[in-house]
Amino acid sequence: MAFKCDLCGKGPLVGNQVSHANNKTKKRTLPNLQRVRAVVDGSHKHLRVCTRCLKAGKVTKAA
């Protein structure tokens, strides 16, 4: 299971963490994913959705 949003496909970001002495180490920033029970094609499914998609209302939550 990949660490990606099921709706927008947002995944991990990779960059450098730079110290005061300009030493660089790899840094991995993960998206804020939430496991949500949503309505997809009339049936209930569990999705891993980022909080930006949740806030934008792209998911209809199952009651």
PDB file with SEQRES, HELIX, SHEET and CRYST1 records, atoms N, CA, C and O in Angstrom:
SEQRES   1 A   63  MET ALA PHE LYS CYS ASP LEU CYS GLY LYS GLY PRO LEU          
SEQRES   2 A   63  VAL GLY ASN GLN VAL SER HIS ALA ASN ASN LYS THR LYS          
SEQRES   3 A   63  LYS ARG THR LEU PRO ASN LEU GLN ARG VAL ARG ALA VAL          
SEQRES   4 A   63  VAL ASP GLY SER HIS LYS HIS LEU ARG VAL CYS THR ARG          
SEQRES   5 A   63  CYS LEU LYS ALA GLY LYS VAL THR LYS ALA ALA                  
HELIX    1 AA1 THR A   51  ALA A   56  1                                   6    
SHEET    1 AA1 2 LEU A  13  VAL A  18  0                                        
SHEET    2 AA1 2 LYS A  24  THR A  29 -1                                        
SHEET    1 AA2 2 LEU A  33  VAL A  40  0                                        
SHEET    2 AA2 2 SER A  43  CYS A  50 -1                                        
CRYST1    1.000    1.000    1.000  90.00  90.00  90.00 P 1           1          
ATOM      1  N   MET A   1       0.841  -1.178   0.000  1.00  0.00           N  
ATOM      2  CA  MET A   1       0.000   0.000   0.000  1.00  0.00           C  
ATOM      3  C   MET A   1       0.891   1.247   0.000  1.00  0.00           C  
ATOM      4  O   MET A   1       1.664   1.451   0.936  1.00  0.00           O  
ATOM      5  N   ALA A   2       0.792   2.066  -1.020  1.00  0.00           N  
ATOM      6  CA  ALA A   2       1.619   3.257  -1.135  1.00  0.00           C  
ATOM      7  C   ALA A   2       1.084   4.364  -0.234  1.00  0.00           C  
ATOM      8  O   ALA A   2      -0.107   4.411   0.072  1.00  0.00           O  
ATOM      9  N   PHE A   3       1.963   5.232   0.175  1.00  0.00           N  
ATOM     10  CA  PHE A   3       1.578   6.350   1.025  1.00  0.00           C  
ATOM     11  C   PHE A   3       1.120   7.495   0.140  1.00  0.00           C  
ATOM     12  O   PHE A   3       1.786   8.528   0.063  1.00  0.00           O  
ATOM     13  N   LYS A   4      -0.018   7.319  -0.533  1.00  0.00           N  
ATOM     14  CA  LYS A   4      -0.555   8.312  -1.449  1.00  0.00           C  
ATOM     15  C   LYS A   4      -2.027   8.538  -1.176  1.00  0.00           C  
ATOM     16  O   LYS A   4      -2.726   7.654  -0.681  1.00  0.00           O  
ATOM     17  N   CYS A   5      -2.490   9.737  -1.507  1.00  0.00           N  
ATOM     18  CA  CYS A   5      -3.911  10.063  -1.418  1.00  0.00           C  
ATOM     19  C   CYS A   5      -4.629   9.345  -2.562  1.00  0.00           C  
ATOM     20  O   CYS A   5      -4.173   9.373  -3.705  1.00  0.00           O  
ATOM     21  N   ASP A   6      -5.755   8.703  -2.244  1.00  0.00           N  
ATOM     22  CA  ASP A   6      -6.499   7.960  -3.260  1.00  0.00           C  
ATOM     23  C   ASP A   6      -7.210   8.878  -4.247  1.00  0.00           C  
ATOM     24  O   ASP A   6      -7.583   8.433  -5.332  1.00  0.00           O  
ATOM     25  N   LEU A   7      -7.408  10.147  -3.897  1.00  0.00           N  
ATOM     26  CA  LEU A   7      -8.122  11.058  -4.795  1.00  0.00           C  
ATOM     27  C   LEU A   7      -7.167  11.890  -5.658  1.00  0.00           C  
ATOM     28  O   LEU A   7      -7.269  11.869  -6.884  1.00  0.00           O  
ATOM     29  N   CYS A   8      -6.257  12.608  -5.038  1.00  0.00           N  
ATOM     30  CA  CYS A   8      -5.415  13.527  -5.807  1.00  0.00           C  
ATOM     31  C   CYS A   8      -4.048  12.950  -6.128  1.00  0.00           C  
ATOM     32  O   CYS A   8      -3.334  13.497  -6.969  1.00  0.00           O  
ATOM     33  N   GLY A   9      -3.663  11.845  -5.471  1.00  0.00           N  
ATOM     34  CA  GLY A   9      -2.380  11.223  -5.753  1.00  0.00           C  
ATOM     35  C   GLY A   9      -1.201  11.885  -5.071  1.00  0.00           C  
ATOM     36  O   GLY A   9      -0.052  11.627  -5.430  1.00  0.00           O  
ATOM     37  N   LYS A  10      -1.472  12.737  -4.088  1.00  0.00           N  
ATOM     38  CA  LYS A  10      -0.383  13.394  -3.366  1.00  0.00           C  
ATOM     39  C   LYS A  10       0.436  12.367  -2.597  1.00  0.00           C  
ATOM     40  O   LYS A  10      -0.122  11.523  -1.895  1.00  0.00           O  
ATOM     41  N   GLY A  11       1.755  12.435  -2.728  1.00  0.00           N  
ATOM     42  CA  GLY A  11       2.639  11.471  -2.086  1.00  0.00           C  
ATOM     43  C   GLY A  11       3.732  12.159  -1.288  1.00  0.00           C  
ATOM     44  O   GLY A  11       3.671  13.368  -1.067  1.00  0.00           O  
ATOM     45  N   PRO A  12       4.737  11.396  -0.850  1.00  0.00           N  
ATOM     46  CA  PRO A  12       5.821  11.961  -0.053  1.00  0.00           C  
ATOM     47  C   PRO A  12       6.672  12.948  -0.850  1.00  0.00           C  
ATOM     48  O   PRO A  12       6.850  12.800  -2.059  1.00  0.00           O  
ATOM     49  N   LEU A  13       7.190  13.949  -0.157  1.00  0.00           N  
ATOM     50  CA  LEU A  13       8.110  14.915  -0.738  1.00  0.00           C  
ATOM     51  C   LEU A  13       9.502  14.613  -0.218  1.00  0.00           C  
ATOM     52  O   LEU A  13       9.662  14.231   0.941  1.00  0.00           O  
ATOM     53  N   VAL A  14      10.517  14.780  -1.067  1.00  0.00           N  
ATOM     54  CA  VAL A  14      11.896  14.517  -0.688  1.00  0.00           C  
ATOM     55  C   VAL A  14      12.690  15.797  -0.881  1.00  0.00           C  
ATOM     56  O   VAL A  14      12.571  16.475  -1.901  1.00  0.00           O  
ATOM     57  N   GLY A  15      13.507  16.115   0.126  1.00  0.00           N  
ATOM     58  CA  GLY A  15      14.338  17.302   0.035  1.00  0.00           C  
ATOM     59  C   GLY A  15      15.514  17.197   0.967  1.00  0.00           C  
ATOM     60  O   GLY A  15      15.754  16.143   1.557  1.00  0.00           O  
ATOM     61  N   ASN A  16      16.250  18.279   1.108  1.00  0.00           N  
ATOM     62  CA  ASN A  16      17.412  18.311   1.981  1.00  0.00           C  
ATOM     63  C   ASN A  16      17.090  19.047   3.270  1.00  0.00           C  
ATOM     64  O   ASN A  16      16.416  20.077   3.257  1.00  0.00           O  
ATOM     65  N   GLN A  17      17.582  18.507   4.394  1.00  0.00           N  
ATOM     66  CA  GLN A  17      17.533  19.201   5.662  1.00  0.00           C  
ATOM     67  C   GLN A  17      18.908  19.831   5.842  1.00  0.00           C  
ATOM     68  O   GLN A  17      19.913  19.125   5.932  1.00  0.00           O  
ATOM     69  N   VAL A  18      18.952  21.156   5.895  1.00  0.00           N  
ATOM     70  CA  VAL A  18      20.226  21.869   5.894  1.00  0.00           C  
ATOM     71  C   VAL A  18      20.486  22.405   7.295  1.00  0.00           C  
ATOM     72  O   VAL A  18      19.661  23.125   7.857  1.00  0.00           O  
ATOM     73  N   SER A  19      21.648  22.045   7.858  1.00  0.00           N  
ATOM     74  CA  SER A  19      22.014  22.500   9.192  1.00  0.00           C  
ATOM     75  C   SER A  19      22.657  23.879   9.134  1.00  0.00           C  
ATOM     76  O   SER A  19      22.871  24.433   8.056  1.00  0.00           O  
ATOM     77  N   HIS A  20      22.959  24.418  10.295  1.00  0.00           N  
ATOM     78  CA  HIS A  20      23.613  25.732  10.361  1.00  0.00           C  
ATOM     79  C   HIS A  20      25.008  25.680   9.733  1.00  0.00           C  
ATOM     80  O   HIS A  20      25.495  26.673   9.191  1.00  0.00           O  
ATOM     81  N   ALA A  21      25.645  24.499   9.817  1.00  0.00           N  
ATOM     82  CA  ALA A  21      26.972  24.319   9.225  1.00  0.00           C  
ATOM     83  C   ALA A  21      26.889  23.924   7.747  1.00  0.00           C  
ATOM     84  O   ALA A  21      27.896  23.546   7.147  1.00  0.00           O  
ATOM     85  N   ASN A  22      25.713  24.010   7.173  1.00  0.00           N  
ATOM     86  CA  ASN A  22      25.441  23.704   5.770  1.00  0.00           C  
ATOM     87  C   ASN A  22      25.651  22.226   5.442  1.00  0.00           C  
ATOM     88  O   ASN A  22      25.944  21.873   4.300  1.00  0.00           O  
ATOM     89  N   ASN A  23      25.500  21.364   6.454  1.00  0.00           N  
ATOM     90  CA  ASN A  23      25.498  19.921   6.204  1.00  0.00           C  
ATOM     91  C   ASN A  23      24.118  19.531   5.708  1.00  0.00           C  
ATOM     92  O   ASN A  23      23.104  19.983   6.240  1.00  0.00           O  
ATOM     93  N   LYS A  24      24.088  18.683   4.680  1.00  0.00           N  
ATOM     94  CA  LYS A  24      22.809  18.319   4.074  1.00  0.00           C  
ATOM     95  C   LYS A  24      22.534  16.841   4.277  1.00  0.00           C  
ATOM     96  O   LYS A  24      23.387  16.000   3.994  1.00  0.00           O  
ATOM     97  N   THR A  25      21.341  16.523   4.768  1.00  0.00           N  
ATOM     98  CA  THR A  25      20.884  15.142   4.890  1.00  0.00           C  
ATOM     99  C   THR A  25      19.509  15.049   4.255  1.00  0.00           C  
ATOM    100  O   THR A  25      18.760  16.025   4.233  1.00  0.00           O  
ATOM    101  N   LYS A  26      19.177  13.872   3.739  1.00  0.00           N  
ATOM    102  CA  LYS A  26      17.884  13.689   3.075  1.00  0.00           C  
ATOM    103  C   LYS A  26      16.757  13.728   4.099  1.00  0.00           C  
ATOM    104  O   LYS A  26      16.881  13.218   5.213  1.00  0.00           O  
ATOM    105  N   LYS A  27      15.670  14.340   3.694  1.00  0.00           N  
ATOM    106  CA  LYS A  27      14.503  14.507   4.554  1.00  0.00           C  
ATOM    107  C   LYS A  27      13.274  14.090   3.754  1.00  0.00           C  
ATOM    108  O   LYS A  27      13.156  14.432   2.577  1.00  0.00           O  
ATOM    109  N   ARG A  28      12.360  13.357   4.380  1.00  0.00           N  
ATOM    110  CA  ARG A  28      11.146  12.879   3.708  1.00  0.00           C  
ATOM    111  C   ARG A  28       9.939  13.411   4.454  1.00  0.00           C  
ATOM    112  O   ARG A  28       9.755  13.111   5.633  1.00  0.00           O  
ATOM    113  N   THR A  29       9.110  14.201   3.776  1.00  0.00           N  
ATOM    114  CA  THR A  29       7.911  14.775   4.365  1.00  0.00           C  
ATOM    115  C   THR A  29       6.707  13.998   3.849  1.00  0.00           C  
ATOM    116  O   THR A  29       6.496  13.895   2.641  1.00  0.00           O  
ATOM    117  N   LEU A  30       5.921  13.453   4.770  1.00  0.00           N  
ATOM    118  CA  LEU A  30       4.767  12.640   4.398  1.00  0.00           C  
ATOM    119  C   LEU A  30       3.491  13.467   4.428  1.00  0.00           C  
ATOM    120  O   LEU A  30       3.354  14.343   5.283  1.00  0.00           O  
ATOM    121  N   PRO A  31       2.548  13.214   3.515  1.00  0.00           N  
ATOM    122  CA  PRO A  31       1.271  13.934   3.543  1.00  0.00           C  
ATOM    123  C   PRO A  31       0.412  13.467   4.711  1.00  0.00           C  
ATOM    124  O   PRO A  31       0.557  12.345   5.195  1.00  0.00           O  
ATOM    125  N   ASN A  32      -0.476  14.335   5.151  1.00  0.00           N  
ATOM    126  CA  ASN A  32      -1.369  14.033   6.259  1.00  0.00           C  
ATOM    127  C   ASN A  32      -2.562  13.240   5.719  1.00  0.00           C  
ATOM    128  O   ASN A  32      -3.545  13.822   5.261  1.00  0.00           O  
ATOM    129  N   LEU A  33      -2.468  11.911   5.776  1.00  0.00           N  
ATOM    130  CA  LEU A  33      -3.518  11.041   5.250  1.00  0.00           C  
ATOM    131  C   LEU A  33      -4.410  10.556   6.377  1.00  0.00           C  
ATOM    132  O   LEU A  33      -3.943  10.234   7.470  1.00  0.00           O  
ATOM    133  N   GLN A  34      -5.700  10.510   6.090  1.00  0.00           N  
ATOM    134  CA  GLN A  34      -6.688  10.021   7.039  1.00  0.00           C  
ATOM    135  C   GLN A  34      -7.453   8.869   6.384  1.00  0.00           C  
ATOM    136  O   GLN A  34      -7.741   8.904   5.188  1.00  0.00           O  
ATOM    137  N   ARG A  35      -7.776   7.854   7.180  1.00  0.00           N  
ATOM    138  CA  ARG A  35      -8.559   6.722   6.674  1.00  0.00           C  
ATOM    139  C   ARG A  35     -10.032   7.066   6.863  1.00  0.00           C  
ATOM    140  O   ARG A  35     -10.496   7.243   7.989  1.00  0.00           O  
ATOM    141  N   VAL A  36     -10.763   7.159   5.752  1.00  0.00           N  
ATOM    142  CA  VAL A  36     -12.134   7.636   5.763  1.00  0.00           C  
ATOM    143  C   VAL A  36     -13.041   6.606   5.114  1.00  0.00           C  
ATOM    144  O   VAL A  36     -12.688   6.015   4.093  1.00  0.00           O  
ATOM    145  N   ARG A  37     -14.203   6.391   5.703  1.00  0.00           N  
ATOM    146  CA  ARG A  37     -15.221   5.528   5.106  1.00  0.00           C  
ATOM    147  C   ARG A  37     -16.105   6.421   4.241  1.00  0.00           C  
ATOM    148  O   ARG A  37     -16.828   7.277   4.750  1.00  0.00           O  
ATOM    149  N   ALA A  38     -16.038   6.212   2.934  1.00  0.00           N  
ATOM    150  CA  ALA A  38     -16.700   7.112   1.994  1.00  0.00           C  
ATOM    151  C   ALA A  38     -17.612   6.334   1.058  1.00  0.00           C  
ATOM    152  O   ALA A  38     -17.515   5.113   0.937  1.00  0.00           O  
ATOM    153  N   VAL A  39     -18.500   7.072   0.398  1.00  0.00           N  
ATOM    154  CA  VAL A  39     -19.414   6.489  -0.581  1.00  0.00           C  
ATOM    155  C   VAL A  39     -18.765   6.600  -1.956  1.00  0.00           C  
ATOM    156  O   VAL A  39     -18.499   7.699  -2.443  1.00  0.00           O  
ATOM    157  N   VAL A  40     -18.511   5.441  -2.579  1.00  0.00           N  
ATOM    158  CA  VAL A  40     -17.920   5.395  -3.917  1.00  0.00           C  
ATOM    159  C   VAL A  40     -18.801   4.505  -4.784  1.00  0.00           C  
ATOM    160  O   VAL A  40     -18.948   3.315  -4.507  1.00  0.00           O  
ATOM    161  N   ASP A  41     -19.389   5.079  -5.834  1.00  0.00           N  
ATOM    162  CA  ASP A  41     -20.277   4.360  -6.759  1.00  0.00           C  
ATOM    163  C   ASP A  41     -21.422   3.666  -6.029  1.00  0.00           C  
ATOM    164  O   ASP A  41     -21.800   2.550  -6.387  1.00  0.00           O  
ATOM    165  N   GLY A  42     -21.974   4.315  -5.014  1.00  0.00           N  
ATOM    166  CA  GLY A  42     -23.121   3.767  -4.291  1.00  0.00           C  
ATOM    167  C   GLY A  42     -22.782   2.784  -3.189  1.00  0.00           C  
ATOM    168  O   GLY A  42     -23.679   2.368  -2.456  1.00  0.00           O  
ATOM    169  N   SER A  43     -21.518   2.396  -3.040  1.00  0.00           N  
ATOM    170  CA  SER A  43     -21.130   1.465  -1.986  1.00  0.00           C  
ATOM    171  C   SER A  43     -20.133   2.144  -1.049  1.00  0.00           C  
ATOM    172  O   SER A  43     -19.498   3.132  -1.416  1.00  0.00           O  
ATOM    173  N   HIS A  44     -20.001   1.605   0.166  1.00  0.00           N  
ATOM    174  CA  HIS A  44     -19.103   2.171   1.157  1.00  0.00           C  
ATOM    175  C   HIS A  44     -17.723   1.535   1.021  1.00  0.00           C  
ATOM    176  O   HIS A  44     -17.598   0.313   0.946  1.00  0.00           O  
ATOM    177  N   LYS A  45     -16.684   2.380   0.989  1.00  0.00           N  
ATOM    178  CA  LYS A  45     -15.308   1.903   0.898  1.00  0.00           C  
ATOM    179  C   LYS A  45     -14.430   2.725   1.827  1.00  0.00           C  
ATOM    180  O   LYS A  45     -14.728   3.881   2.130  1.00  0.00           O  
ATOM    181  N   HIS A  46     -13.331   2.101   2.277  1.00  0.00           N  
ATOM    182  CA  HIS A  46     -12.335   2.818   3.060  1.00  0.00           C  
ATOM    183  C   HIS A  46     -11.296   3.398   2.109  1.00  0.00           C  
ATOM    184  O   HIS A  46     -10.745   2.685   1.270  1.00  0.00           O  
ATOM    185  N   LEU A  47     -11.030   4.701   2.245  1.00  0.00           N  
ATOM    186  CA  LEU A  47     -10.060   5.391   1.406  1.00  0.00           C  
ATOM    187  C   LEU A  47      -9.030   6.084   2.290  1.00  0.00           C  
ATOM    188  O   LEU A  47      -9.326   6.483   3.416  1.00  0.00           O  
ATOM    189  N   ARG A  48      -7.820   6.221   1.762  1.00  0.00           N  
ATOM    190  CA  ARG A  48      -6.810   7.033   2.418  1.00  0.00           C  
ATOM    191  C   ARG A  48      -6.773   8.367   1.691  1.00  0.00           C  
ATOM    192  O   ARG A  48      -6.339   8.445   0.541  1.00  0.00           O  
ATOM    193  N   VAL A  49      -7.231   9.420   2.370  1.00  0.00           N  
ATOM    194  CA  VAL A  49      -7.433  10.711   1.736  1.00  0.00           C  
ATOM    195  C   VAL A  49      -6.638  11.765   2.497  1.00  0.00           C  
ATOM    196  O   VAL A  49      -6.598  11.745   3.727  1.00  0.00           O  
ATOM    197  N   CYS A  50      -6.003  12.685   1.771  1.00  0.00           N  
ATOM    198  CA  CYS A  50      -5.277  13.773   2.429  1.00  0.00           C  
ATOM    199  C   CYS A  50      -6.269  14.791   2.990  1.00  0.00           C  
ATOM    200  O   CYS A  50      -7.411  14.877   2.540  1.00  0.00           O  
ATOM    201  N   THR A  51      -5.818  15.547   3.964  1.00  0.00           N  
ATOM    202  CA  THR A  51      -6.709  16.483   4.648  1.00  0.00           C  
ATOM    203  C   THR A  51      -7.132  17.637   3.740  1.00  0.00           C  
ATOM    204  O   THR A  51      -8.171  18.255   3.972  1.00  0.00           O  
ATOM    205  N   ARG A  52      -6.348  17.928   2.726  1.00  0.00           N  
ATOM    206  CA  ARG A  52      -6.740  18.998   1.789  1.00  0.00           C  
ATOM    207  C   ARG A  52      -7.974  18.579   0.990  1.00  0.00           C  
ATOM    208  O   ARG A  52      -8.867  19.393   0.752  1.00  0.00           O  
ATOM    209  N   CYS A  53      -8.026  17.299   0.571  1.00  0.00           N  
ATOM    210  CA  CYS A  53      -9.198  16.797  -0.149  1.00  0.00           C  
ATOM    211  C   CYS A  53     -10.419  16.733   0.780  1.00  0.00           C  
ATOM    212  O   CYS A  53     -11.540  17.008   0.352  1.00  0.00           O  
ATOM    213  N   LEU A  54     -10.202  16.371   2.045  1.00  0.00           N  
ATOM    214  CA  LEU A  54     -11.306  16.336   3.005  1.00  0.00           C  
ATOM    215  C   LEU A  54     -11.891  17.726   3.215  1.00  0.00           C  
ATOM    216  O   LEU A  54     -13.109  17.904   3.219  1.00  0.00           O  
ATOM    217  N   LYS A  55     -11.010  18.710   3.389  1.00  0.00           N  
ATOM    218  CA  LYS A  55     -11.454  20.076   3.647  1.00  0.00           C  
ATOM    219  C   LYS A  55     -12.157  20.678   2.436  1.00  0.00           C  
ATOM    220  O   LYS A  55     -13.080  21.480   2.579  1.00  0.00           O  
ATOM    221  N   ALA A  56     -11.704  20.280   1.220  1.00  0.00           N  
ATOM    222  CA  ALA A  56     -12.294  20.812  -0.007  1.00  0.00           C  
ATOM    223  C   ALA A  56     -13.647  20.171  -0.319  1.00  0.00           C  
ATOM    224  O   ALA A  56     -14.370  20.644  -1.197  1.00  0.00           O  
ATOM    225  N   GLY A  57     -13.995  19.088   0.400  1.00  0.00           N  
ATOM    226  CA  GLY A  57     -15.299  18.434   0.171  1.00  0.00           C  
ATOM    227  C   GLY A  57     -15.302  17.503  -1.017  1.00  0.00           C  
ATOM    228  O   GLY A  57     -16.362  17.260  -1.594  1.00  0.00           O  
ATOM    229  N   LYS A  58     -14.158  16.973  -1.404  1.00  0.00           N  
ATOM    230  CA  LYS A  58     -14.089  16.051  -2.537  1.00  0.00           C  
ATOM    231  C   LYS A  58     -14.563  14.647  -2.167  1.00  0.00           C  
ATOM    232  O   LYS A  58     -14.722  13.792  -3.038  1.00  0.00           O  
ATOM    233  N   VAL A  59     -14.790  14.408  -0.860  1.00  0.00           N  
ATOM    234  CA  VAL A  59     -15.206  13.091  -0.370  1.00  0.00           C  
ATOM    235  C   VAL A  59     -16.586  13.226   0.259  1.00  0.00           C  
ATOM    236  O   VAL A  59     -16.836  14.153   1.030  1.00  0.00           O  
ATOM    237  N   THR A  60     -17.489  12.291  -0.077  1.00  0.00           N  
ATOM    238  CA  THR A  60     -18.786  12.233   0.612  1.00  0.00           C  
ATOM    239  C   THR A  60     -18.686  11.104   1.629  1.00  0.00           C  
ATOM    240  O   THR A  60     -18.593   9.931   1.268  1.00  0.00           O  
ATOM    241  N   LYS A  61     -18.705  11.476   2.899  1.00  0.00           N  
ATOM    242  CA  LYS A  61     -18.551  10.500   3.965  1.00  0.00           C  
ATOM    243  C   LYS A  61     -19.784   9.621   4.073  1.00  0.00           C  
ATOM    244  O   LYS A  61     -20.905  10.077   3.849  1.00  0.00           O  
ATOM    245  N   ALA A  62     -19.569   8.359   4.417  1.00  0.00           N  
ATOM    246  CA  ALA A  62     -20.682   7.434   4.621  1.00  0.00           C  
ATOM    247  C   ALA A  62     -21.240   7.641   6.019  1.00  0.00           C  
ATOM    248  O   ALA A  62     -20.487   7.868   6.966  1.00  0.00           O  
ATOM    249  N   ALA A  63     -22.548   7.565   6.149  1.00  0.00           N  
ATOM    250  CA  ALA A  63     -23.194   7.800   7.443  1.00  0.00           C  
ATOM    251  C   ALA A  63     -23.161   6.576   8.330  1.00  0.00           C  
ATOM    252  O   ALA A  63     -23.664   6.613   9.453  1.00  0.00           O  
TER     253      ALA A  63                                                      
END                                                                             
